[in-house]
Amino acid sequence: MSLAPATKEIYGLITVAALLRILSPLAGDLIELALWLAGAAWSCAFGLFAVVYGFVLARPRINHREAAESHVRGNVFPRLLGGAGIG
């Protein structure tokens, strides 16, 4: 399975945020900074997700007939990709 570069960045930011949050008690005096960085990483990941996938999620759903016809042609996302088929 191949992921888009933006999706990889989102997963990376979420991983960094989780690790910082989990390891923050070990930071001693820098716990506040570690928690702030974890929150910033999560916020960046969410913002990137909203920018990359927001327009797809905000579009109207395709009707069932169009979806069935597009699957027969091998096109999973007809409106999203302007009719170009996906693998």
C-alpha positions as protocol buffer text, in pm:
chain_id: "A"
residue {
  index: 1
  type: MET
  ca { x: 0 y: 0 z: 0 }
}
residue {
  index: 2
  type: SER
  ca { x: 132 y: 339 z: -94 }
}
residue {
  index: 3
  type: LEU
  ca { x: 46 y: 655 z: 97 }
}
residue {
  index: 4
  type: ALA
  ca { x: 51 y: 1012 z: -25 }
}
residue {
  index: 5
  type: PRO
  ca { x: 337 y: 1222 z: 115 }
}
residue {
  index: 6
  type: ALA
  ca { x: 93 y: 1441 z: 311 }
}
residue {
  index: 7
  type: THR
  ca { x: -62 y: 1134 z: 472 }
}
residue {
  index: 8
  type: LYS
  ca { x: 282 y: 1014 z: 579 }
}
residue {
  index: 9
  type: GLU
  ca { x: 350 y: 1355 z: 734 }
}
residue {
  index: 10
  type: ILE
  ca { x: 18 y: 1340 z: 922 }
}
residue {
  index: 11
  type: TYR
  ca { x: 101 y: 996 z: 1064 }
}
residue {
  index: 12
  type: GLY
  ca { x: 453 y: 1113 z: 1153 }
}
residue {
  index: 13
  type: LEU
  ca { x: 324 y: 1418 z: 1339 }
}
residue {
  index: 14
  type: ILE
  ca { x: 70 y: 1208 z: 1532 }
}
residue {
  index: 15
  type: THR
  ca { x: 345 y: 961 z: 1625 }
}
residue {
  index: 16
  type: VAL
  ca { x: 571 y: 1243 z: 1747 }
}
residue {
  index: 17
  type: ALA
  ca { x: 283 y: 1392 z: 1946 }
}
residue {
  index: 18
  type: ALA
  ca { x: 203 y: 1058 z: 2110 }
}
residue {
  index: 19
  type: LEU
  ca { x: 566 y: 987 z: 2197 }
}
residue {
  index: 20
  type: LEU
  ca { x: 615 y: 1334 z: 2344 }
}
residue {
  index: 21
  type: ARG
  ca { x: 297 y: 1297 z: 2550 }
}
residue {
  index: 22
  type: ILE
  ca { x: 394 y: 953 z: 2679 }
}
residue {
  index: 23
  type: LEU
  ca { x: 755 y: 1047 z: 2755 }
}
residue {
  index: 24
  type: SER
  ca { x: 679 y: 1392 z: 2900 }
}
residue {
  index: 25
  type: PRO
  ca { x: 698 y: 1273 z: 3265 }
}
residue {
  index: 26
  type: LEU
  ca { x: 1063 y: 1184 z: 3201 }
}
residue {
  index: 27
  type: ALA
  ca { x: 1142 y: 1539 z: 3084 }
}
residue {
  index: 28
  type: GLY
  ca { x: 1186 y: 1672 z: 3438 }
}
residue {
  index: 29
  type: ASP
  ca { x: 1181 y: 2052 z: 3433 }
}
residue {
  index: 30
  type: LEU
  ca { x: 1102 y: 2052 z: 3062 }
}
residue {
  index: 31
  type: ILE
  ca { x: 768 y: 1872 z: 3102 }
}
residue {
  index: 32
  type: GLU
  ca { x: 575 y: 2185 z: 3011 }
}
residue {
  index: 33
  type: LEU
  ca { x: 775 y: 2226 z: 2689 }
}
residue {
  index: 34
  type: ALA
  ca { x: 730 y: 1856 z: 2601 }
}
residue {
  index: 35
  type: LEU
  ca { x: 354 y: 1882 z: 2648 }
}
residue {
  index: 36
  type: TRP
  ca { x: 341 y: 2205 z: 2448 }
}
residue {
  index: 37
  type: LEU
  ca { x: 536 y: 2043 z: 2164 }
}
residue {
  index: 38
  type: ALA
  ca { x: 307 y: 1739 z: 2174 }
}
residue {
  index: 39
  type: GLY
  ca { x: 4 y: 1966 z: 2144 }
}
residue {
  index: 40
  type: ALA
  ca { x: 166 y: 2162 z: 1862 }
}
residue {
  index: 41
  type: ALA
  ca { x: 249 y: 1843 z: 1671 }
}
residue {
  index: 42
  type: TRP
  ca { x: -107 y: 1715 z: 1710 }
}
residue {
  index: 43
  type: SER
  ca { x: -250 y: 2052 z: 1603 }
}
residue {
  index: 44
  type: CYS
  ca { x: -28 y: 2059 z: 1295 }
}
residue {
  index: 45
  type: ALA
  ca { x: -134 y: 1706 z: 1204 }
}
residue {
  index: 46
  type: PHE
  ca { x: -501 y: 1794 z: 1240 }
}
residue {
  index: 47
  type: GLY
  ca { x: -457 y: 2115 z: 1040 }
}
residue {
  index: 48
  type: LEU
  ca { x: -279 y: 1928 z: 763 }
}
residue {
  index: 49
  type: PHE
  ca { x: -556 y: 1665 z: 763 }
}
residue {
  index: 50
  type: ALA
  ca { x: -820 y: 1939 z: 737 }
}
residue {
  index: 51
  type: VAL
  ca { x: -642 y: 2105 z: 446 }
}
residue {
  index: 52
  type: VAL
  ca { x: -565 y: 1784 z: 255 }
}
residue {
  index: 53
  type: TYR
  ca { x: -889 y: 1592 z: 312 }
}
residue {
  index: 54
  type: GLY
  ca { x: -1136 y: 1868 z: 399 }
}
residue {
  index: 55
  type: PHE
  ca { x: -1237 y: 1940 z: 42 }
}
residue {
  index: 56
  type: VAL
  ca { x: -1301 y: 1571 z: -22 }
}
residue {
  index: 57
  type: LEU
  ca { x: -1515 y: 1537 z: 291 }
}
residue {
  index: 58
  type: ALA
  ca { x: -1707 y: 1859 z: 219 }
}
residue {
  index: 59
  type: ARG
  ca { x: -1816 y: 1754 z: -131 }
}
residue {
  index: 60
  type: PRO
  ca { x: -2160 y: 1605 z: -192 }
}
residue {
  index: 61
  type: ARG
  ca { x: -2180 y: 1229 z: -186 }
}
residue {
  index: 62
  type: ILE
  ca { x: -2207 y: 1050 z: -518 }
}
residue {
  index: 63
  type: ASN
  ca { x: -2531 y: 867 z: -585 }
}
residue {
  index: 64
  type: HIS
  ca { x: -2548 y: 488 z: -569 }
}
residue {
  index: 65
  type: ARG
  ca { x: -2601 y: 445 z: -944 }
}
residue {
  index: 66
  type: GLU
  ca { x: -2296 y: 655 z: -1031 }
}
residue {
  index: 67
  type: ALA
  ca { x: -2090 y: 466 z: -773 }
}
residue {
  index: 68
  type: ALA
  ca { x: -2197 y: 127 z: -910 }
}
residue {
  index: 69
  type: GLU
  ca { x: -2120 y: 232 z: -1267 }
}
residue {
  index: 70
  type: SER
  ca { x: -1781 y: 369 z: -1170 }
}
residue {
  index: 71
  type: HIS
  ca { x: -1683 y: 45 z: -990 }
}
residue {
  index: 72
  type: VAL
  ca { x: -1769 y: -151 z: -1303 }
}
residue {
  index: 73
  type: ARG
  ca { x: -1529 y: 75 z: -1497 }
}
residue {
  index: 74
  type: GLY
  ca { x: -1263 y: 36 z: -1226 }
}
residue {
  index: 75
  type: ASN
  ca { x: -1294 y: 396 z: -1111 }
}
residue {
  index: 76
  type: VAL
  ca { x: -1334 y: 413 z: -733 }
}
residue {
  index: 77
  type: PHE
  ca { x: -1360 y: 793 z: -698 }
}
residue {
  index: 78
  type: PRO
  ca { x: -1516 y: 932 z: -1017 }
}
residue {
  index: 79
  type: ARG
  ca { x: -1588 y: 1291 z: -908 }
}
residue {
  index: 80
  type: LEU
  ca { x: -1284 y: 1324 z: -689 }
}
residue {
  index: 81
  type: LEU
  ca { x: -1042 y: 1236 z: -965 }
}
residue {
  index: 82
  type: GLY
  ca { x: -1233 y: 1382 z: -1255 }
}
residue {
  index: 83
  type: GLY
  ca { x: -1309 y: 1041 z: -1404 }
}
residue {
  index: 84
  type: ALA
  ca { x: -957 y: 899 z: -1380 }
}
residue {
  index: 85
  type: GLY
  ca { x: -955 y: 538 z: -1261 }
}
residue {
  index: 86
  type: ILE
  ca { x: -768 y: 407 z: -960 }
}
residue {
  index: 87
  type: GLY
  ca { x: -592 y: 78 z: -969 }
}
